[in-house]
């Protein structure tokens, strides 16, 4: 994957995400399932102009959903825990 702008889908702003951010200077992102750790690191560094220390990824399977008699499967996705280097931060709520 050569275009780093297509690697990150969105930041995950959840209770667990804010707790991890406060404790370990980490940020959570929803990323493309085909992306590897090096591509995620370069995408975050390029997009947010920060230094990344470490990247951990988790593959999450899609949940089974049912509407009436129809049953289906939501798509699988990938979550990335990005640990930032000391002195670097990403604040998603600076305008709020």
C-alpha positions as CSV (number, residue, x, y, z in Angstrom):
1,X,0.0,0.0,0.0
2,X,1.8,3.1,-1.2
3,X,-0.7,5.9,-0.4
4,X,-0.4,6.5,3.4
5,X,-3.5,8.7,3.3
6,X,-5.6,5.6,2.7
7,X,-4.2,3.6,5.6
8,X,-6.0,5.4,8.5
9,X,-9.7,5.2,8.3
10,X,-10.5,7.2,11.5
11,X,-9.4,7.7,15.1
12,X,-11.2,5.7,17.8
13,X,-12.4,8.0,20.4
14,X,-13.8,5.7,23.1
15,X,-13.6,5.4,26.8
16,X,-10.9,2.7,26.6
17,X,-9.1,4.9,24.0
18,X,-9.0,7.9,26.2
19,X,-7.8,5.8,29.2
20,X,-5.0,4.3,27.1
21,X,-4.1,7.8,25.9
22,X,-3.8,9.2,29.5
23,X,-1.9,6.2,30.9
24,X,0.6,5.4,28.1
25,X,0.6,8.2,25.5
26,X,-1.1,6.0,23.0
27,X,-3.7,6.7,20.3
28,X,-6.2,4.3,18.8
29,X,-7.0,4.3,15.1
30,X,-9.3,2.2,12.9
31,X,-7.1,1.2,9.9
32,X,-7.4,-0.7,6.7
33,X,-7.2,-4.5,7.4
34,X,-4.4,-5.0,4.7
35,X,-2.1,-2.4,6.3
36,X,1.0,-3.5,8.2
37,X,2.7,-1.9,11.2
38,X,5.3,0.0,9.1
39,X,2.7,1.5,6.8
40,X,0.6,2.6,9.9
41,X,3.7,4.2,11.5
42,X,4.6,6.1,8.4
43,X,1.0,7.2,7.8
44,X,0.6,8.6,11.4
45,X,4.0,10.3,11.3
46,X,3.2,11.9,7.9
47,X,-0.4,12.9,8.7
48,X,0.0,14.2,12.3
49,X,3.7,15.3,12.2
50,X,4.6,13.3,15.3
51,X,7.2,10.7,16.1
52,X,5.9,7.1,16.6
53,X,7.7,4.8,19.1
54,X,5.7,1.6,18.6
55,X,2.6,0.2,16.8
56,X,0.5,-2.7,18.0
57,X,-2.4,-4.1,15.9
58,X,-5.5,-6.1,16.6
59,X,-7.7,-7.8,14.0
60,X,-11.4,-7.9,15.0
61,X,-13.9,-10.2,13.4
62,X,-17.2,-8.8,12.2
63,X,-20.2,-9.5,14.4
64,X,-23.2,-11.5,13.3
65,X,-26.3,-9.3,12.9
66,X,-29.8,-10.3,12.3
67,X,-32.7,-8.1,11.0
68,X,-36.0,-10.1,11.0
69,X,-35.4,-13.4,9.3
70,X,-32.3,-12.2,7.5
71,X,-28.9,-12.9,9.0
72,X,-25.6,-11.4,8.0
73,X,-22.1,-10.6,9.1
74,X,-20.6,-7.1,9.6
75,X,-17.2,-6.6,8.1
76,X,-14.0,-7.5,9.9
77,X,-11.7,-4.5,10.8
78,X,-8.3,-3.7,12.2
79,X,-7.4,-1.5,15.2
80,X,-4.0,0.0,15.8
81,X,-2.5,1.1,19.1
82,X,0.1,3.7,18.2
83,X,2.5,4.7,21.0
84,X,3.9,8.1,20.5
85,X,7.5,9.1,21.4
86,X,8.1,11.3,24.5
87,X,7.1,14.9,24.0
88,X,4.7,14.2,21.1
89,X,0.9,14.2,21.5
90,X,-2.2,14.1,19.3
91,X,-5.2,16.0,20.6
92,X,-8.5,15.4,18.8
93,X,-10.5,17.8,21.0
94,X,-8.3,20.9,20.9
95,X,-11.1,23.0,19.3
96,X,-13.9,21.7,21.7
